[in-house]
């Protein structure tokens, strides 16, 4: 009886296996070159535990424009600045929309997040609002003093750790600094202190949202499994994202309560500016926008700094060059400090940061930790 069941299952699966072999053996002549891959799973085994390095090796072999088969999905990988410019400048309209992972779709975040929503009227409205209230020159110039104060808080904390002979967690300190710069810019308040317990909750939420959102579940690789989530990544993503939205809901509601009670608030922070436009910009729009900005702007920056410090420690000669450049600029300033206007003079340090930001950019299969590249 057991043998009969086995052969029955095999007879059902055999046509699918044969079909997969046939399809995998064919390659659309219009696709860019790329590795052949295996039936069903495609090129998933090509990535290993450091996908960013694997992609770099593959691009040297198959060129700056190559195609990969990730499960059932055909993916085009671009590793050339010129080709990237051609795609997103010349042909930007054709590539405006992106496919949202199943974890994003579950909570309908692809309908509200500026990162995932389709390019339509709502997307253009969000783009206009962010350009007008967040990224315009006037807003960035007005927040320079705030950034200087928060960086000085970081310097003071580092100095105190040196005096107390305490170990310094570079990534956590950078995260706290960036988090407080953003939260003061948005809400005129600090969301964390330089205390591991104070930062851990929000940092953990951001990390979990990024990690779960970056790791494809089986439904993303094999769309036929969309009704399943064997790895339970979808439910984790939904829970973490909801916790973040709850934090922003509380902040927005507290501000609304203060305004209704006639309590004076800062008219120059982003939350007040958006609340003044509430007729066209709802609370749901605000909380999803805040979630997107905090996830995109906090851990990415702190991870880049952590990578940069790790690589400089591993390369003492590079560290020496970077320090000499910083010392030279500081000596030329009367107050012996670095200002934002001095950044253009720190060309070597900019190269260090840019090199590590490329290494730590989002990868669809893992969240890399600092390592020698």
N, C-alpha and C positions, 0 to 999 in steps of 0.2 A: 504493500500500500504506500509505503514511504517512497519507493522508487517511482511509483506511478505519479505521485504528487510532484516529485522532483522533475520528471520529464515533462509534465504538464506546464510547470512554471518555465522551464527552459524553452519549450516550444513557443510560449508567449513572448519571451524576451528575445529569442533568436532573430526575428525580423527587425526588431529595434536595433540590435547590435549590428546586424548586417547593414542596415540603413545608415547608422552612424559611421561605419567604416567607409561606405560609399561617399557620404557627404564630406567626411574629413579628407578623403582622397582627392576631391575636387577642389580647385582653388580658382576663385573668380579672377580672370585675367586682368580685370580693372583694379583689383586691390594692389596696394604697394607690396613689395617683397616682405617676407617674414618666415620664421621657422614653421615647419610643417605641422608639428603638434601631434597629439594622440587622439584617438577616437573619443568622443564624449567630453573628455576634460580639456581638450585642446592644448594650450601652451601653459597651463597652470603650473606644471612642474618646472618650468623654466625660471621661476622667480626665486626660489630658495628662501632663506631667512632674511636676506637684504635685497628686497626688490628694486630699490633705487640703483644699486650697483649692477644688478642683473640687467636692468633696462639699459644702462649705459653700455654694458658689454654687447648686448644684442644690437644696439643702434650702430656700434662700430662695425658689426658684421653685416647688417642688412640695410644700413643707411639711415639718414635723419628722418625718413618717413617710412614707417613699417607697420604691418598689420599683425595682430595677434588674435588668437581665438581663446577667449576666456570662458570656458564652459560652452554655452550656446551663443555667446555674444561675440561678434566681431568688433575689435577695438583697433583704432588707428592711433599710433604713438608718434608724437612729433618731438624731435630733440634738436631742432634748428631754430634759432631766433628769426631768421629770414622767412622760413616756412610758417612759423607761428604768426608772424606779422601778416603774412598773406591770408591766413585763415581768419584772424580776428580783427584785422583792419579792412582789408579789401573785400572779404566775403563774410563780414561779421553777421549780416542779417540771416544768412543760411545756417549759422551756428549759434544763434542766440540762446536757444533752449537746450537744456541738459536733462538727462534721464535721472530721476530721483530714485535713490535706493528704496527698497521696500520698508526699511525702518523709518525713513522720512515720510513715506506715504501713509503709514499706519495712523499717525496722529494728525494727518492733513497738514503737516508743516510745509509741504511743497506748495500749498495753496496760499500761504501767508508769508513765507520767508523770501526775501529779495534774492537769496542765493538760488532757490530752487523753482520759484514760480515761473510760469510761461511769460514770455515778453509780450505784455498787453498793456491796457490802460493802468491797471493797478501797479504793475511793475514800473511803469514810467513815472507814476505818481511817487512811489517810494524812492526812485532814483532822484527825482527832482527835490524831494524833501531832504534826503541825505546830503545832496550837493549844497542845498541852500542853508541848512542848519548845522551840518556837521563838518563838511569838508571845504567850505568856502574859505578864502584867504582871510577874511575878517575874523572868522571864528578861530581859525588856527593861530592867528597872531594874538588874539585876545587871550588864548589859553597858554601862551608861552610862560607866563609867570607861574601858573599852576604846575606846569611840567617841571619847571626849575625847582619849585618847592618840594615836589615829590621825589625828585632825584636827590635833592639835598637830604631828605629824610633817609633815603637809602644809604648815602655816604655816611651820615651820622650813625646809622645802625652798623655799618661795616666797621667804622672806627671803634664803636663800643665793643663789638665782638673781638677786635684786636686787643683792646685794653683788658677785657675779661678773659682773653685767651680761649675763646669759644670757637668751635667749628662753624663754618658759614655754608649754608646750603644756597649755592648761587642761583639755581633754578627757582627755588621757593621765594627768595628775596626779590628776584626780578619779576616774578609773577605778582607778588604783592604790590610792587611799585607800579607796574602797568595797570593792574586792577584798580588801584586807587586813583591813578591819573584818569582812567576812563570813567570811574564812578563819580569823581568830582566834576568832570566835564559834563556828565549826563545828569547827575542828581545832586551835586554840591555836598557830597558826603563820602567818607571812607567806608569801604566794604570790608576791610581787613587791616590788621596790625601786623607788625613784624614778630609774630608769635605763631609757631607752627599750628597750634590749635585754632587760631583765628582764621588762618588762610585755608586750612586743610579742607573744610567742607566745600567751599566754592571751587577751589582748585580741583578737588575730586570730581565734582559735577562736570566741570569743563572737560577734564581729561576723559571721563567716562563717555560723555556725549561725542567727543572727537574720536575716541577709539572705537566705540561701537558703530558710529556712523561711517567710519573709514573701512571697517572690516566687512566685506561682502558676505551676506548669508547665502545659503544655497539658493533661495528664491531669486537673488540678483544674478547668480551665475547660470541658473537653470530656471527660466521663467515658468516652466510647467509646474514648478513646485511652489508657486506663489501662495497657495492656500496653506502651506506648511512653514514652520520655522524650527527645524530640528535643533539649532544651536541656541534658540531663545534670545538671539541678539535683538530682535525687534521689540520684545517686551522690555528689555533692559533700556533700550534707547528711549522708548516711550516714557518710562518711569523717570529717568534722569532729566529728560527734557521738561517734563511736567514740573519737577522740583524747581528747575530754574525759572520757569514761567511763574510759579507761585511766588518766588522771591520778588520778581519785577512787579507782579500784581500788587503786592503789599506796599512797595515803594510808591507806585502810582496812586493807589487808594489813599495812602497817608498824605500825599501831596494834595490830592483832591479835597480831602477833609480839611486840611489847613487852609486851602483857598476858600472853601465854603464858610469857614469860621472867620474869615477876614484877616488871617495871619499873613503878615508880609513874607513873601518868598523871593528868592533870587530870580530876577527876570532874564538873567543871561545864561542860565544853564539850559541844556537841551530839553529836559522834561517840561519846563515851563513854556518854552517856545513851541513844543509840539502840542501841549494842552491848549494853547491859544488857538491852535488850528484844529481843535477836536471835531469841528463840523465836517471836516474832510479827512481827518486822520483819527481813527477810532483807537480805543484802549487796546483792542486786540492787535491792531497794526503796531502800536508802540511796543508792546511786550515781546512780540516776535522780532521786531527790529532790534531791540535791546539784546535779546538772546543771540541773534546773529552776530552783532558787533562784539559782544563780550567773548563769545566762543572764538571768533576770528582774530580778535586783537590781543588776547591775554597769553594763552599758553604758547601760541606760535612765536611771539616775541621772546618770552622767557626761554623757550627751548632753543631758539637760535643763539641766544647769549650763552646758554649752558654748553652748547656744542662748540661755540667759538672759544670759550675759556678752556674746554677740554683739549681742543686741538692746539691751542697756544701752549698749554702746559706740556703737551707731547712734543712740541717743536720749540725748544728754548730760543733758537736763533730768530724765529719769527716773532716770538714774544719780545725779544730784545728790540727788534726793529719797531714794533708797534708802540712799545713804551717810550722809546726815544722820540718818536713822532709826537706822542701826547705830551711828553715833557717839554719839547721845543715850543709847542703852541702855548702851554701853560706859562712858560717863562716869558713869552712875548706879551702876555696879558698882564695888566697892572694888578689885577686882583688875584692872579695866580690860579684861575679856574678856567673851566671849559664852558663856553656858551654855545647855543645853537648856531649862532652865526659863524662859529669856528669849524663846523663840521666839514665845510668844503675844503678846508686845509688838511683834514685827516684822511688823505686819499688811501693810504695803506690800510688803515683801520676800516675804512668803508669796504675795501676789497675783502678783508677778513669776514666782515659781517655778511656781505653778499654771497661769498662762497659757502658759508654755513647755512644761510637761508635757503639756498638751492638744495643743499643736502637734506634739510629738515622739512622740505615742502611735503604736502600731503601725498601719501601713497595709498593706493586702494587696498593694500593687503597687510600692512603692518604699521605700527607707530615706532620708528627706529629710536634706539637710545644712543647716546653719544658714543661714537667709535671712530677709530682712525680710518680716514678715507683716502 
